[in-house]
């Protein structure tokens, strides 16, 4: 069985506490500041951007630090400690099409990721490339964890109608 490195587990522990505070208090800014303090991080203002009451947080991990495995664990952390969802729908954004292809492949076949996701979601996990999102079946929504992997570039188009992420069936 795969074991997280101490810094990965520390990042997930901080994320868990942040999500729990957001859910209990409803004050994302305070939850963010308290989590920074608890972990001796530099005080940084919380930026909500346009997410309103939805927590927006970034975990920084260096190259080779296991971002994909941490992401897989973050999905179950968010589902359990913030969303209270048995089977969430996840939009997993990556910077390039190469990393997109690698991520889809890894989430489908690498036991370091698949074992955790399958344990966390009762073996009910489906992973899709954004180009294959039309394969999602209506009966899977709410009954499976659905992970859709896309590039950030698909969302960075001036005209919404040109965004690839929207070109498929809703």
HUJORA-V555727 format. One record per residue. N is the residue number from 1. RES is the residue in three letters. PSI is psi as a letter, one per 30 degrees, with the letter a starting at -180 (* if undefined). OMEGA is omega in radians with two decimals (* if undefined). Layout:
{{N,RES,PSI,OMEGA} {N,RES,PSI,OMEGA}}
//
This chain:
{{1,UNK,k,-3.13} {2,UNK,k,3.10} {3,UNK,k,3.11} {4,UNK,k,3.02} {5,UNK,l,-3.05} {6,UNK,e,-3.14} {7,UNK,e,3.07} {8,UNK,e,3.11} {9,UNK,e,3.09} {10,UNK,e,3.11} {11,UNK,e,3.12} {12,UNK,e,3.09} {13,UNK,e,3.11} {14,UNK,e,3.11} {15,UNK,e,3.11} {16,UNK,e,-3.13} {17,UNK,e,3.11} {18,UNK,e,-3.14} {19,UNK,e,3.13} {20,UNK,e,3.13} {21,UNK,e,3.11} {22,UNK,e,-3.08} {23,UNK,e,-3.09} {24,UNK,e,-3.03} {25,UNK,f,-3.08} {26,UNK,f,-3.14} {27,UNK,j,-3.04} {28,UNK,e,-3.12} {29,UNK,e,3.13} {30,UNK,e,3.10} {31,UNK,e,3.14} {32,UNK,e,-3.12} {33,UNK,e,3.13} {34,UNK,e,3.13} {35,UNK,e,3.06} {36,UNK,e,-3.13} {37,UNK,e,-3.12} {38,UNK,e,-3.06} {39,UNK,g,3.13} {40,UNK,h,3.08} {41,UNK,l,3.10} {42,UNK,k,3.11} {43,UNK,k,-3.09} {44,UNK,k,3.11} {45,UNK,k,3.08} {46,UNK,k,3.10} {47,UNK,j,-3.11} {48,UNK,f,-3.04} {49,UNK,b,-3.13} {50,UNK,g,-3.06} {51,UNK,f,3.09} {52,UNK,c,-3.06} {53,UNK,g,3.11} {54,UNK,k,-3.13} {55,UNK,k,3.10} {56,UNK,j,-3.06} {57,UNK,l,-3.14} {58,UNK,k,3.05} {59,UNK,k,-3.14} {60,UNK,k,3.11} {61,UNK,k,-3.10} {62,UNK,l,3.07} {63,UNK,k,-3.12} {64,UNK,g,-3.07} {65,UNK,f,3.11} {66,UNK,h,-3.12} {67,UNK,e,-3.11} {68,UNK,e,3.12} {69,UNK,e,3.10} {70,UNK,e,3.08} {71,UNK,e,3.12} {72,UNK,e,3.10} {73,UNK,e,3.12} {74,UNK,e,3.10} {75,UNK,e,-3.13} {76,UNK,e,3.10} {77,UNK,e,3.13} {78,UNK,e,-3.12} {79,UNK,e,-3.09} {80,UNK,e,-2.94} {81,UNK,f,3.07} {82,UNK,e,-3.04} {83,UNK,f,-3.01} {84,UNK,h,-3.13} {85,UNK,k,3.05} {86,UNK,e,-3.05} {87,UNK,i,-3.11} {88,UNK,l,2.95} {89,UNK,k,-3.02} {90,UNK,k,2.96} {91,UNK,j,-3.06} {92,UNK,j,-3.09} {93,UNK,k,3.13} {94,UNK,l,-3.03} {95,UNK,f,-3.05} {96,UNK,l,3.10} {97,UNK,e,3.09} {98,UNK,e,3.13} {99,UNK,e,3.08} {100,UNK,e,3.14} {101,UNK,e,3.13} {102,UNK,e,-3.11} {103,UNK,e,3.11} {104,UNK,e,-3.14} {105,UNK,e,-3.12} {106,UNK,e,-3.11} {107,UNK,f,3.11} {108,UNK,f,-2.96} {109,UNK,f,-3.11} {110,UNK,j,-3.09} {111,UNK,f,3.09} {112,UNK,f,-3.13} {113,UNK,e,-3.04} {114,UNK,e,-3.12} {115,UNK,e,-3.14} {116,UNK,e,-3.11} {117,UNK,e,3.14} {118,UNK,e,3.07} {119,UNK,e,-3.07} {120,UNK,e,-3.03} {121,UNK,h,3.01} {122,UNK,h,3.13} {123,UNK,g,-3.13} {124,UNK,i,-3.09} {125,UNK,k,3.03} {126,UNK,k,-3.13} {127,UNK,k,-3.11} {128,UNK,k,2.85} {129,UNK,k,-3.12} {130,UNK,e,3.14} {131,UNK,f,-3.10} {132,UNK,g,-3.04} {133,UNK,f,3.11} {134,UNK,f,3.08} {135,UNK,f,3.11} {136,UNK,k,-3.13} {137,UNK,k,-3.13} {138,UNK,e,-3.11} {139,UNK,f,3.11} {140,UNK,f,-3.11} {141,UNK,k,-3.09} {142,UNK,f,-3.14} {143,UNK,f,3.09} {144,UNK,l,2.95} {145,UNK,k,-3.09} {146,UNK,k,3.12} {147,UNK,j,3.11} {148,UNK,k,-3.10} {149,UNK,k,-3.12} {150,UNK,l,3.05} {151,UNK,l,3.07} {152,UNK,e,-3.12} {153,UNK,e,3.12} {154,UNK,f,3.12} {155,UNK,f,-3.07} {156,UNK,h,3.12} {157,UNK,k,-3.07} {158,UNK,e,-3.14} {159,UNK,k,-3.13} {160,UNK,e,-3.11} {161,UNK,f,3.13} {162,UNK,f,-3.10} {163,UNK,k,-3.11} {164,UNK,e,-3.09} {165,UNK,f,-3.13} {166,UNK,f,-3.02} {167,UNK,f,-3.09} {168,UNK,l,3.13} {169,UNK,k,3.13} {170,UNK,*,*}}
//
